[in-house]
Amino acid sequence: MMRVALIGYGAWGRHHARALDEAPSAELVAVVAHGTASAAEAARDRPGIAVHRDPAEVLADPAIEAVVIAAPNALHAGLGLAALRAGKHVLLEKPMALTLADCDALVAAAQASGRVLTIGHELRVSTQWGRIKALIEEGAIGAPRHASFSLFRFPYRTGSGNWRYDLGRVGSWILEEPVHFFDLLLWYGESWGRPVALRAIASGDPAMPNALAVTLRFAGGQFATLNTVVGGFEHHVALHVMGDGGAVRSLWSAAMDRSFAPMASLQIFRGRAQPGEQAEVLPLGESGEVFELVTQAEQAVQGFRAGRALVTPEAARDAVRCCLLAERSAREGREIPWNEAAGSA
């Protein structure tokens, strides 16, 4: 088994710890907890596992082969760089970084270190959202022409010390959750190439929008859309993908995003539907981020051993670019070309 340290023991960090416990190829041997309360919780929850307050202590330990970083967004780049330079493999929570310059620094550090940097876009390994990518690649709906995500949810949690409501630490709310959906849209539309332009409209502060609508345009005439509402209730996600030979519809709903008992569905129609024809319902395994973290942990460690990233930093950088361009577009009220400066870059 690979000896792994976890940096960050907040609410999400504790889910990562559980995932590492359940991953057959990983052994969680150390936790870094920044706060006094979280350090006490880690010591109570995990007797016999070393609990540190300073990340440098685990990075200096040659017996630790990899680290999982689940700290607030603003700390991702610095911790990721330090871990790579210390010779560790890294599973880095999304967003990869808050600026493209920091993304580039992480890519360079991974290349220089010879270690694997993979980014925590765990929805890719989902039995639901990952299955859709497989269907597209199988040609089940022909050539994809459009994909659309819709998110309707309760307001964001504050996080330890209210970090999600501090722009200096969260970066933006677009980087907090929509970054996942941008990653999936780019992944589903991989055959389209990178977007040529992006247009966004936001309700309220473009960095902390209660509602957001984004359109990505591609050179071949394809387009993808993302609509989010974070002033709603419960947690509901809908995806529609249309191809020239069929379509896919998938839904996920629960009272909370970290639910162990959500309602999820995946339907496909192969060919051109006629009035009254019903779609095929595909079976799903357990779907939700609490399950996907376990799959991600296991596959990330296997990837570390094989020298490959589960989600490459280059792909994660493109999702960050989408977020930065969306904020800029909403702020300036215009479409932004893909290669134009992304604001925070």
GUPAZA-94795 format. One record per residue (C-alpha): chain; z, x, y. Coordinates in steps of 0.5 Angstrom, whole numbers, padded with zeros to 4 digits. Example, Ala and Ser with C-alpha at 12.3 -4.5 7.8 and 13.67 -1.06 7.14 Angstrom:
<recs>
REC mol     w     u     v
REC   A  0016  0025 -0009
REC   A  0014  0027 -0002
</recs>
This chain:
<recs>
REC mol     w     u     v
REC   A  0000  0000  0000
REC   A -0001  0002  0007
REC   A  0005  0003  0011
REC   A  0004 -0001  0018
REC   A  0009 -0002  0024
REC   A  0009 -0008  0028
REC   A  0009 -0007  0036
REC   A  0011 -0013  0039
REC   A  0016 -0018  0036
REC   A  0016 -0024  0041
REC   A  0014 -0031  0038
REC   A  0007 -0029  0036
REC   A  0009 -0022  0033
REC   A  0014 -0026  0028
REC   A  0008 -0029  0026
REC   A  0004 -0022  0025
REC   A  0010 -0020  0021
REC   A  0010 -0026  0016
REC   A  0003 -0024  0015
REC   A  0004 -0017  0014
REC   A  0010 -0019  0009
REC   A  0004 -0023  0005
REC   A -0001 -0018  0005
REC   A -0002 -0015 -0001
REC   A -0004 -0008  0001
REC   A  0001 -0008  0007
REC   A  0008 -0005  0008
REC   A  0011 -0007  0014
REC   A  0016 -0001  0015
REC   A  0018 -0001  0023
REC   A  0018 -0006  0028
REC   A  0018 -0004  0036
REC   A  0021 -0010  0040
REC   A  0022 -0009  0047
REC   A  0027 -0014  0049
REC   A  0035 -0013  0047
REC   A  0034 -0020  0044
REC   A  0028 -0019  0040
REC   A  0030 -0013  0038
REC   A  0037 -0016  0035
REC   A  0032 -0022  0032
REC   A  0028 -0017  0029
REC   A  0034 -0013  0026
REC   A  0037 -0020  0024
REC   A  0031 -0022  0020
REC   A  0029 -0016  0017
REC   A  0035 -0012  0015
REC   A  0033 -0005  0012
REC   A  0027 -0004  0016
REC   A  0027  0001  0022
REC   A  0027 -0003  0029
REC   A  0025  0001  0035
REC   A  0025  0000  0043
REC   A  0020  0005  0044
REC   A  0013  0005  0041
REC   A  0013  0013  0042
REC   A  0018  0013  0036
REC   A  0013  0010  0031
REC   A  0007  0013  0034
REC   A  0010  0020  0032
REC   A  0012  0018  0025
REC   A  0007  0021  0021
REC   A  0008  0017  0015
REC   A  0006  0011  0019
REC   A -0001  0010  0018
REC   A -0003  0004  0022
REC   A  0000 -0001  0027
REC   A -0001 -0008  0029
REC   A  0000 -0009  0037
REC   A  0002 -0016  0039
REC   A  0005 -0015  0046
REC   A  0003 -0018  0052
REC   A -0004 -0018  0054
REC   A -0003 -0012  0060
REC   A  0000 -0008  0055
REC   A -0006 -0008  0050
REC   A -0010 -0002  0052
REC   A -0005  0003  0054
REC   A -0002  0002  0047
REC   A -0008  0002  0043
REC   A -0010  0008  0047
REC   A -0004  0011  0045
REC   A -0004  0009  0038
REC   A -0011  0012  0037
REC   A -0009  0018  0040
REC   A -0003  0019  0035
REC   A -0008  0018  0029
REC   A -0006  0011  0027
REC   A -0011  0006  0025
REC   A -0010  0000  0030
REC   A -0011 -0008  0029
REC   A -0010 -0010  0037
REC   A -0009 -0017  0039
REC   A -0014 -0020  0043
REC   A -0016 -0020  0049
REC   A -0018 -0012  0047
REC   A -0016 -0011  0054
REC   A -0016 -0014  0061
REC   A -0022 -0010  0064
REC   A -0029 -0007  0061
REC   A -0027  0000  0063
REC   A -0021  0000  0059
REC   A -0025 -0003  0053
REC   A -0030  0003  0054
REC   A -0024  0007  0054
REC   A -0021  0004  0047
REC   A -0028  0005  0044
REC   A -0029  0012  0046
REC   A -0022  0013  0043
REC   A -0023  0010  0037
REC   A -0029  0014  0036
REC   A -0026  0021  0038
REC   A -0020  0019  0033
REC   A -0024  0018  0027
REC   A -0019  0012  0026
REC   A -0021  0005  0026
REC   A -0020  0000  0031
REC   A -0021 -0008  0030
REC   A -0019 -0013  0034
REC   A -0015 -0019  0033
REC   A -0020 -0025  0033
REC   A -0017 -0028  0027
REC   A -0022 -0034  0027
REC   A -0027 -0030  0024
REC   A -0024 -0030  0017
REC   A -0022 -0038  0017
REC   A -0024 -0042  0011
REC   A -0027 -0047  0017
REC   A -0030 -0043  0023
REC   A -0032 -0037  0018
REC   A -0035 -0041  0013
REC   A -0040 -0044  0019
REC   A -0042 -0037  0020
REC   A -0044 -0036  0013
REC   A -0048 -0043  0013
REC   A -0052 -0041  0019
REC   A -0053 -0034  0015
REC   A -0055 -0038  0009
REC   A -0061 -0042  0013
REC   A -0057 -0048  0012
REC   A -0059 -0051  0019
REC   A -0065 -0047  0020
REC   A -0065 -0043  0026
REC   A -0059 -0044  0030
REC   A -0061 -0047  0037
REC   A -0055 -0049  0041
REC   A -0047 -0049  0039
REC   A -0041 -0052  0043
REC   A -0034 -0051  0043
REC   A -0029 -0056  0046
REC   A -0021 -0055  0047
REC   A -0016 -0060  0049
REC   A -0009 -0058  0048
REC   A -0002 -0058  0052
REC   A -0001 -0053  0057
REC   A  0000 -0046  0055
REC   A  0007 -0043  0053
REC   A  0010 -0039  0058
REC   A  0012 -0033  0054
REC   A  0017 -0028  0054
REC   A  0019 -0027  0062
REC   A  0014 -0032  0063
REC   A  0008 -0027  0062
REC   A  0003 -0032  0061
REC   A  0004 -0035  0068
REC   A  0003 -0028  0071
REC   A -0004 -0026  0073
REC   A -0002 -0018  0072
REC   A  0000 -0019  0065
REC   A -0004 -0024  0062
REC   A -0010 -0022  0066
REC   A -0013 -0030  0066
REC   A -0012 -0036  0062
REC   A -0019 -0035  0060
REC   A -0018 -0028  0057
REC   A -0012 -0032  0053
REC   A -0015 -0037  0049
REC   A -0022 -0038  0051
REC   A -0024 -0031  0049
REC   A -0023 -0033  0042
REC   A -0029 -0038  0043
REC   A -0033 -0034  0046
REC   A -0033 -0029  0041
REC   A -0035 -0034  0036
REC   A -0040 -0037  0040
REC   A -0043 -0030  0041
REC   A -0042 -0029  0033
REC   A -0046 -0035  0031
REC   A -0051 -0034  0036
REC   A -0052 -0026  0034
REC   A -0059 -0027  0032
REC   A -0060 -0029  0040
REC   A -0058 -0023  0042
REC   A -0053 -0022  0048
REC   A -0053 -0028  0054
REC   A -0058 -0027  0060
REC   A -0053 -0031  0064
REC   A -0047 -0035  0065
REC   A -0045 -0041  0069
REC   A -0038 -0043  0070
REC   A -0034 -0049  0073
REC   A -0026 -0049  0074
REC   A -0021 -0054  0076
REC   A -0016 -0051  0080
REC   A -0015 -0043  0080
REC   A -0021 -0040  0077
REC   A -0016 -0035  0073
REC   A -0011 -0040  0071
REC   A -0016 -0046  0070
REC   A -0013 -0053  0068
REC   A -0020 -0055  0066
REC   A -0026 -0050  0065
REC   A -0034 -0051  0063
REC   A -0038 -0045  0061
REC   A -0045 -0045  0059
REC   A -0049 -0038  0056
REC   A -0056 -0038  0057
REC   A -0060 -0033  0052
REC   A -0067 -0030  0053
REC   A -0070 -0035  0047
REC   A -0068 -0041  0051
REC   A -0062 -0042  0046
REC   A -0055 -0044  0050
REC   A -0048 -0045  0048
REC   A -0043 -0048  0052
REC   A -0035 -0048  0052
REC   A -0031 -0053  0055
REC   A -0023 -0053  0055
REC   A -0017 -0057  0058
REC   A -0010 -0054  0058
REC   A -0007 -0060  0061
REC   A -0008 -0065  0055
REC   A -0003 -0066  0049
REC   A -0003 -0063  0042
REC   A -0008 -0058  0040
REC   A -0015 -0061  0038
REC   A -0022 -0056  0037
REC   A -0029 -0059  0036
REC   A -0035 -0055  0035
REC   A -0042 -0057  0034
REC   A -0048 -0053  0032
REC   A -0055 -0055  0032
REC   A -0061 -0052  0028
REC   A -0068 -0053  0028
REC   A -0067 -0055  0021
REC   A -0060 -0059  0021
REC   A -0053 -0059  0024
REC   A -0046 -0058  0023
REC   A -0040 -0061  0026
REC   A -0033 -0059  0025
REC   A -0026 -0061  0028
REC   A -0019 -0058  0028
REC   A -0013 -0062  0030
REC   A -0005 -0062  0030
REC   A  0001 -0063  0034
REC   A  0001 -0055  0035
REC   A -0003 -0050  0035
REC   A  0001 -0046  0030
REC   A  0001 -0052  0025
REC   A  0002 -0051  0018
REC   A -0001 -0058  0016
REC   A -0007 -0059  0021
REC   A -0012 -0064  0020
REC   A -0019 -0060  0019
REC   A -0026 -0062  0017
REC   A -0033 -0059  0016
REC   A -0039 -0063  0016
REC   A -0046 -0061  0015
REC   A -0053 -0065  0015
REC   A -0059 -0061  0012
REC   A -0065 -0063  0015
REC   A -0067 -0068  0020
REC   A -0062 -0074  0020
REC   A -0064 -0081  0020
REC   A -0060 -0087  0023
REC   A -0055 -0089  0018
REC   A -0055 -0083  0014
REC   A -0048 -0080  0013
REC   A -0047 -0072  0013
REC   A -0044 -0068  0007
REC   A -0037 -0067  0008
REC   A -0035 -0059  0005
REC   A -0029 -0058  0002
REC   A -0024 -0053  0006
REC   A -0018 -0049  0004
REC   A -0012 -0048  0009
REC   A -0015 -0047  0016
REC   A -0011 -0045  0022
REC   A -0009 -0039  0026
REC   A -0002 -0038  0022
REC   A -0006 -0038  0015
REC   A -0012 -0033  0018
REC   A -0007 -0028  0020
REC   A -0005 -0027  0013
REC   A -0012 -0026  0011
REC   A -0014 -0022  0017
REC   A -0008 -0017  0016
REC   A -0010 -0016  0009
REC   A -0018 -0015  0010
REC   A -0016 -0011  0016
REC   A -0012 -0006  0012
REC   A -0018 -0006  0007
REC   A -0022 -0004  0012
REC   A -0018  0001  0015
REC   A -0018  0004  0008
REC   A -0026  0004  0008
REC   A -0027  0006  0015
REC   A -0030  0000  0018
REC   A -0027 -0005  0023
REC   A -0026 -0013  0021
REC   A -0028 -0014  0028
REC   A -0031 -0008  0032
REC   A -0029 -0006  0039
REC   A -0036 -0007  0041
REC   A -0036 -0014  0039
REC   A -0029 -0016  0042
REC   A -0032 -0012  0049
REC   A -0037 -0017  0049
REC   A -0032 -0023  0049
REC   A -0028 -0020  0054
REC   A -0034 -0019  0059
REC   A -0036 -0027  0058
REC   A -0029 -0028  0060
REC   A -0029 -0024  0066
REC   A -0036 -0027  0068
REC   A -0033 -0034  0067
REC   A -0028 -0033  0072
REC   A -0033 -0029  0077
REC   A -0038 -0035  0076
REC   A -0033 -0040  0078
REC   A -0030 -0037  0084
REC   A -0037 -0035  0087
REC   A -0040 -0042  0085
REC   A -0046 -0039  0082
REC   A -0049 -0037  0075
REC   A -0048 -0029  0074
REC   A -0053 -0025  0070
REC   A -0050 -0022  0064
REC   A -0051 -0015  0066
REC   A -0048 -0016  0073
REC   A -0041 -0013  0075
REC   A -0036 -0017  0072
REC   A -0031 -0017  0077
REC   A -0025 -0014  0074
REC   A -0029 -0009  0071
</recs>
